[in-house]
Amino acid sequence: MNSHFTLLFKILTLGGLILVMLIPMLMIMGLIQERFYYQNSVIDSVAQSSSGVQKIIGPIIVVPYTETLLEVNNKQNYYIQKKYVRYILPQQLNVEGDADISSRHIGIYQAQVYQTQLTFNGSFNSVSLDSLKNNPAIEVGEPYLLVLISDTRGIMQTPTIMLANQQLDFEPGVKQSGMGSVQGINASVSIDNLTNKKLEFNFSLQLQGTKELSIVPIGRSSHYQLKGNWPHPNFIGYSLPINRQIDQNGFVATWQSSWYANNINSLFADDVSETRYYSSDIANMPDFKTSFVETVDQYQMIERAVKYDILFIALTFICFFIFEMLKQLKIHPVQYLLVGMALTLFYLLLLALSEHIGFLLAYIIGSIACSLLIGFYLSGVIKNSKWSIIFTIFLLTLYTVLYFVMISEGNALLLGSILLFIVLGGIMILTRKMDWYKISQVNVEKITTITQQNEQTH
């Protein structure tokens, strides 16, 4: 009975050690989050010192007007003026962009900054304002062309626009008071120009920004093409490109959309009060978005790896335990704990190295260093160099498998399940003829003999 209790106590002790290893794992996870947030703060500081994420909406023709209403209160007449705006969206919108992306370093961290030349061309249908002009209670103001830009600090050159063969100068601001903190540029348009059958426009915009660039497909039919020198763009907007080519030298992507697909015209269908606040509407408008940050950076990869830490330690402990039973050795729980700490230290080493030499090279160095350390330590514990080399190869194999599980995000569950099945199958095959009662009894007798010998020696 004592032998069975000893074996059960050993198993429970190993289980407790695995749970204890959760403490350093959680500490490392917190450190990863801290470094990740600090990296984001570096990116934000670059955006604050230059310009941030850029989202462009336009061009839109805005027609402001004032309606004078008569109201009667206590038999007295009052005239109230209410200001409205009417939006006119382009029928055709074509945008072409060429982005030059570069890295700006602050210490060991970096942020991607881009400079892009955007060319807009398209047309508006003829504009009819008869419903406003023929109403004596309405006074039509001066129309203007509006282009909304997330961060106007990124405008590198004063733009001009050709509208109906007339050159117009853009001015800073959005004019409409209800826009609040929304930024943009505007150009005054003559009412007479709006009566043309077709208003064709063409203008260029040199823009600087960080992280992301997006275009809102505001035209009835919108076409957008963007190329750049960034080898791993991330397309994360409302709709994905219909065509894209990506290689080590950069990318070319093409988007196509219409009001039938995005229903964006419904947001501008009705005249609205000039004081209406549009920030939330603008932020939620469907867009063609391209991100120039790393799609999976080292912090995300390390965090993904740490999630497998307990499984990694458990597999190692189980293999040690099986080896201990088969060879009738006695490995102390402290020795298990030291091995577990070495396995956990791998992730801290990976985090520190990856910030300087990249994830892959840091992973190779960290896995080899920890495997050799554990192999060297076990050679003294089990007094057998052959088996220590086998365990070192086993750990390197586990690290290799773990790496492929991490980089195969879509197949991580499948690969992880197959790995567990193989390990469990191997353990069951190795121990299928093992007599656990006999092994536990032999181990107890061996311990008793060693203890008696030590007592006689003293």
C-alpha positions in Angstrom: 0.0 0.0 0.0 2.9 2.3 0.8 4.4 1.8 -2.6 1.1 2.8 -4.3 0.8 5.8 -2.1 4.4 6.8 -3.0 3.7 6.6 -6.7 0.5 8.6 -6.3 2.3 11.2 -4.2 5.0 11.6 -6.9 2.3 12.0 -9.6 0.5 14.6 -7.5 3.8 16.4 -6.8 4.6 16.7 -10.5 1.1 18.0 -11.1 1.6 20.6 -8.4 4.9 21.6 -9.9 3.3 22.1 -13.3 0.7 24.4 -11.7 3.5 26.3 -9.8 5.1 27.0 -13.2 1.9 29.0 -14.1 3.3 31.8 -11.8 6.4 32.6 -13.9 4.4 32.0 -17.1 1.9 34.7 -16.1 4.7 37.1 -15.1 6.3 36.6 -18.5 2.9 37.1 -20.2 2.6 40.4 -18.3 6.0 41.5 -19.4 5.2 40.7 -23.0 2.0 42.9 -22.8 4.0 45.7 -21.2 6.6 45.7 -24.0 3.9 45.4 -26.6 2.1 48.5 -25.2 5.3 50.4 -25.1 5.9 49.6 -28.7 2.4 51.0 -29.5 3.2 54.1 -27.5 6.3 54.6 -29.6 4.1 54.3 -32.8 1.7 56.8 -31.3 4.5 59.2 -30.4 5.7 59.1 -34.0 2.1 59.8 -35.2 1.8 62.7 -32.8 5.1 64.3 -34.0 4.2 63.9 -37.7 0.8 62.6 -38.7 -1.4 59.6 -37.8 -3.6 57.2 -39.5 -5.1 58.7 -42.7 -8.6 58.2 -43.9 -9.8 60.2 -47.0 -13.4 60.9 -47.8 -14.3 62.9 -50.9 -14.6 64.9 -52.9 -18.2 65.9 -51.9 -20.1 69.0 -53.1 -21.7 70.7 -50.2 -24.6 73.2 -50.7 -25.4 75.2 -47.6 -28.7 77.0 -47.3 -30.7 78.8 -44.7 -34.5 78.3 -44.2 -36.5 81.0 -42.5 -39.6 79.7 -40.7 -42.5 81.6 -39.2 -43.6 80.5 -35.7 -46.4 81.8 -33.6 -46.1 81.9 -29.8 -48.6 83.8 -27.6 -50.1 85.4 -30.6 -46.7 86.8 -31.6 -44.9 86.0 -34.8 -41.3 84.8 -34.6 -38.9 84.2 -37.5 -36.5 81.4 -36.9 -33.6 80.6 -39.2 -32.4 77.1 -39.5 -29.2 76.2 -41.4 -28.9 73.0 -43.5 -26.5 71.4 -45.9 -27.1 69.2 -48.9 -24.4 66.7 -50.0 -23.8 65.7 -53.6 -21.7 62.6 -54.2 -19.6 61.9 -57.3 -21.0 59.4 -59.8 -17.5 58.2 -60.7 -14.5 58.1 -58.4 -11.1 56.9 -59.4 -8.1 57.0 -57.0 -4.6 55.9 -57.7 -1.9 55.9 -55.0 1.8 55.2 -54.8 3.1 54.8 -51.2 6.7 55.0 -50.1 6.9 53.3 -46.7 9.9 53.7 -44.4 10.7 52.8 -40.8 11.3 55.4 -38.2 13.3 54.0 -35.2 13.1 55.1 -31.5 15.5 53.0 -29.5 14.9 49.3 -30.3 11.3 50.1 -31.5 10.2 51.2 -34.9 7.1 52.6 -36.6 6.2 52.6 -40.3 5.8 56.0 -41.8 4.5 56.4 -45.4 4.4 59.2 -48.0 1.9 58.7 -50.8 0.9 60.5 -53.9 -2.8 60.1 -54.4 -4.5 61.1 -57.7 -8.3 61.6 -57.7 -10.4 61.9 -60.8 -14.0 61.4 -61.7 -17.2 63.3 -62.2 -20.4 64.6 -60.7 -23.7 64.5 -62.5 -25.5 67.8 -63.2 -26.8 69.3 -60.0 -30.3 70.7 -59.8 -31.0 73.2 -57.1 -34.4 74.3 -58.3 -36.2 73.0 -55.2 -34.1 75.3 -53.1 -34.0 78.3 -55.5 -37.7 78.3 -56.0 -38.6 78.3 -52.3 -38.8 82.0 -51.1 -38.1 80.9 -47.5 -34.7 79.5 -48.5 -31.5 81.4 -49.2 -28.8 79.3 -50.9 -25.3 79.9 -49.7 -22.0 79.4 -51.6 -21.4 75.8 -52.5 -18.0 74.3 -51.8 -16.1 71.1 -52.6 -15.1 69.2 -49.4 -12.4 66.5 -48.9 -12.2 65.1 -45.4 -8.8 64.0 -44.2 -8.1 62.3 -40.8 -4.9 64.3 -40.1 -4.3 67.4 -42.2 -0.8 67.7 -40.7 0.1 65.1 -43.3 -0.6 67.3 -46.3 2.8 67.9 -47.8 1.9 70.3 -50.6 -1.0 72.8 -51.0 -3.4 71.0 -53.4 -5.5 72.5 -56.2 -8.4 70.9 -58.1 -9.6 71.1 -61.7 -13.4 71.2 -61.6 -15.3 71.6 -64.9 -12.1 72.9 -66.5 -11.6 75.5 -63.8 -8.8 75.5 -61.4 -9.8 76.0 -57.7 -7.5 76.4 -54.7 -8.2 74.3 -51.6 -8.4 76.0 -48.3 -7.9 74.4 -44.8 -11.0 73.5 -42.8 -14.4 71.9 -43.4 -16.6 75.0 -43.0 -19.5 73.1 -41.5 -19.5 73.8 -37.8 -21.2 70.5 -36.9 -18.2 68.6 -38.1 -16.5 69.2 -34.7 -13.0 67.9 -34.6 -13.2 66.4 -38.1 -10.4 67.8 -40.4 -10.3 68.5 -44.1 -9.9 70.9 -46.9 -12.4 72.8 -49.0 -12.7 74.8 -52.3 -15.4 77.3 -53.1 -17.5 76.5 -56.1 -19.7 78.9 -58.2 -23.4 78.0 -58.3 -23.3 78.5 -62.1 -20.7 75.7 -62.4 -23.1 73.3 -60.8 -25.6 73.7 -63.7 -23.3 72.0 -66.1 -24.4 68.6 -67.5 -21.3 67.0 -66.1 -18.7 68.1 -63.6 -15.4 66.4 -64.1 -12.7 66.8 -61.5 -9.0 66.0 -61.1 -6.6 66.7 -58.2 -3.6 65.3 -56.5 -2.8 64.9 -52.8 0.6 64.4 -51.3 0.0 62.9 -47.9 2.1 61.5 -45.0 0.8 59.2 -42.4 1.5 56.2 -40.1 0.2 52.7 -39.8 -2.8 52.8 -42.1 -4.2 54.5 -45.2 -7.8 54.2 -46.3 -10.1 55.6 -49.0 -13.9 55.7 -48.6 -15.6 54.6 -51.8 -17.9 57.5 -51.9 -18.7 57.4 -55.6 -21.6 55.7 -57.2 -18.9 53.6 -58.8 -15.5 53.7 -57.1 -12.2 52.3 -58.3 -9.0 52.4 -56.2 -5.5 51.2 -56.9 -2.6 51.4 -54.5 1.0 50.3 -54.9 3.8 50.5 -52.4 7.2 49.2 -51.4 6.0 47.4 -48.3 6.4 43.6 -48.7 3.7 42.5 -46.3 0.7 44.9 -46.4 -2.5 43.9 -44.5 -5.8 44.6 -46.2 -8.3 45.1 -43.4 -11.0 47.4 -44.6 -14.7 47.1 -45.5 -13.9 45.0 -48.5 -10.8 43.2 -49.8 -9.0 44.0 -53.0 -10.4 42.3 -56.1 -6.8 41.9 -57.3 -3.5 42.0 -55.5 0.1 41.1 -56.1 2.6 40.9 -53.3 6.3 40.1 -53.5 9.5 41.0 -51.6 9.7 44.4 -53.5 6.2 45.6 -52.6 2.6 45.2 -53.6 -0.1 46.4 -56.0 -3.8 46.1 -55.0 -7.0 47.1 -56.7 -10.5 47.7 -55.2 -13.9 48.2 -56.8 -17.2 49.1 -55.1 -20.5 50.8 -55.8 -23.5 52.1 -53.9 -25.2 48.8 -54.5 -22.5 47.1 -52.4 -21.8 49.7 -49.7 -25.0 51.7 -49.5 -22.9 54.7 -48.6 -25.3 57.1 -50.5 -27.9 56.6 -47.8 -25.7 58.4 -45.3 -25.9 61.5 -47.5 -29.4 61.1 -49.0 -31.2 63.7 -46.8 -30.4 67.3 -46.0 -29.1 67.6 -42.5 -28.7 70.4 -40.0 -25.4 72.2 -40.2 -24.8 71.6 -36.5 -25.0 67.8 -36.8 -21.9 66.1 -35.4 -20.4 63.6 -37.9 -17.4 62.1 -36.2 -19.0 58.7 -35.4 -20.5 58.4 -38.9 -17.2 59.2 -40.6 -15.2 56.7 -38.4 -17.7 54.0 -39.3 -17.9 54.6 -43.0 -16.9 51.6 -45.2 -13.4 52.0 -46.6 -10.6 50.4 -48.6 -7.9 50.1 -45.9 -4.3 49.1 -46.0 -2.2 48.6 -43.0 1.6 49.0 -43.1 2.5 47.5 -39.7 3.8 44.0 -39.2 0.8 41.7 -39.5 2.2 39.4 -36.8 5.1 41.0 -34.8 7.4 39.3 -32.4 5.2 40.1 -29.3 2.2 38.3 -30.8 4.4 35.3 -31.8 5.9 35.1 -28.3 2.5 35.5 -26.6 1.2 32.7 -28.8 4.3 30.5 -27.8 3.8 31.2 -24.1 0.3 29.8 -24.3 1.9 26.4 -25.1 4.3 26.7 -22.1 2.3 24.5 -19.7 1.7 21.9 -22.4 5.4 22.0 -23.2 6.4 21.5 -19.5 3.8 18.8 -19.0 5.1 16.8 -22.0 8.7 17.1 -20.7 7.8 16.1 -17.2 5.7 13.1 -18.4 8.6 11.9 -20.5 11.0 12.3 -17.6 8.6 10.4 -15.4 8.2 7.6 -17.8 12.0 7.4 -18.1 12.3 7.4 -14.4 9.9 4.5 -14.0 11.4 2.5 -16.9 15.0 2.9 -15.7 14.0 2.7 -12.0 15.7 6.0 -11.3 14.8 8.6 -8.7 14.6 12.2 -9.9 13.9 14.6 -7.1 11.0 17.1 -7.5 13.5 19.9 -7.1 15.3 18.6 -10.2 12.0 18.6 -12.1 11.4 22.2 -10.9 14.8 23.3 -12.2 14.1 21.8 -15.6 10.7 23.5 -15.6 12.3 26.9 -14.8 14.8 26.4 -17.7 11.9 25.7 -20.0 10.1 28.8 -18.8 13.3 30.9 -19.1 13.3 30.2 -22.8 10.4 32.6 -23.3 12.1 35.4 -21.4 15.2 34.8 -23.4 13.1 34.8 -26.6 11.5 38.1 -25.7 14.8 39.8 -24.9 16.6 38.6 -28.0 13.7 39.1 -30.5 13.7 42.9 -29.8 17.3 43.1 -31.1 17.8 40.3 -33.7 14.3 39.3 -34.8 12.0 36.5 -33.8 13.3 33.6 -35.9 17.0 34.0 -35.0 16.1 34.6 -31.3 13.9 31.4 -31.4 16.8 29.3 -32.8 19.3 30.7 -30.3 16.9 30.4 -27.3 15.8 26.8 -28.1 19.3 25.5 -28.7 20.6 27.2 -25.5 17.9 25.9 -23.2 18.0 22.4 -24.8 21.8 22.2 -24.2 21.5 23.5 -20.7 18.8 20.9 -19.8 20.7 18.2 -21.5 23.9 19.0 -19.7 22.1 19.2 -16.4 20.4 15.8 -17.0 23.7 14.1 -17.8 24.7 14.7 -14.2 21.3 13.8 -12.8 20.8 10.4 -14.6 24.6 9.7 -15.0 24.1 8.7 -18.6 25.3 10.9 -21.5 23.5 8.8 -24.1 20.1 9.5 -22.6 20.9 13.2 -21.9 21.7 13.6 -25.7 18.4 11.8 -26.5 16.5 14.2 -24.3 18.3 17.2 -25.8 17.2 16.0 -29.3 13.7 15.5 -28.0 13.5 19.1 -26.6 14.9 20.5 -29.9 12.2 18.5 -31.8 9.5 19.9 -29.5 10.7 23.4 -30.1 10.7 22.8 -33.8 7.2 21.5 -33.7 6.1 24.4 -31.5 7.5 26.9 -34.0 5.5 25.4 -36.9 2.4 25.4 -34.8 2.9 29.1 -34.0 3.5 30.2 -37.6 0.5 28.1 -38.9 -2.1 30.2 -37.1 -5.0 28.8 -39.2 -3.9 25.2 -38.5 -2.6 25.6 -34.9 -5.5 23.6 -33.4 -5.1 20.8 -36.0 -1.3 20.6 -35.5 -1.5 20.9 -31.7 -4.1 18.1 -31.6 -2.0 15.9 -33.8 1.1 16.6 -31.6 -0.9 15.6 -28.5 -2.2 12.5 -30.1 1.3 11.4 -31.2 2.8 12.1 -27.7 0.0 10.3 -25.9 0.2 7.4 -28.4 3.9 7.1 -27.9 3.5 7.1 -24.1 0.8 4.4 -24.3 2.9 2.2 -26.6 6.0 2.5 -24.4 4.0 1.7 -21.2 1.5 -0.8 -22.5 3.3 -3.7 -20.9 4.4 -1.9 -17.8 3.4 -3.3 -14.4 2.9 -0.1 -12.4 2.4 -2.1 -9.2 5.6 -3.9 -9.6 7.6 -0.8 -10.6 6.3 1.2 -7.7 7.2 -1.7 -5.3 10.7 -1.9 -6.7 11.2 1.8 -6.4 10.1 1.8 -2.7 12.4 -1.2 -2.0 15.3 0.6 -3.7 14.7 3.8 -1.7 14.5 1.8 1.5 17.8 0.0 0.7 19.6 3.3 -0.1 18.3 4.8 3.1 19.5 1.9 5.2 22.9 2.0 3.6 23.2 5.7 4.4 22.2 5.1 8.0 24.8 2.4 8.4 27.5 4.7 6.8 26.7 7.4 9.4 
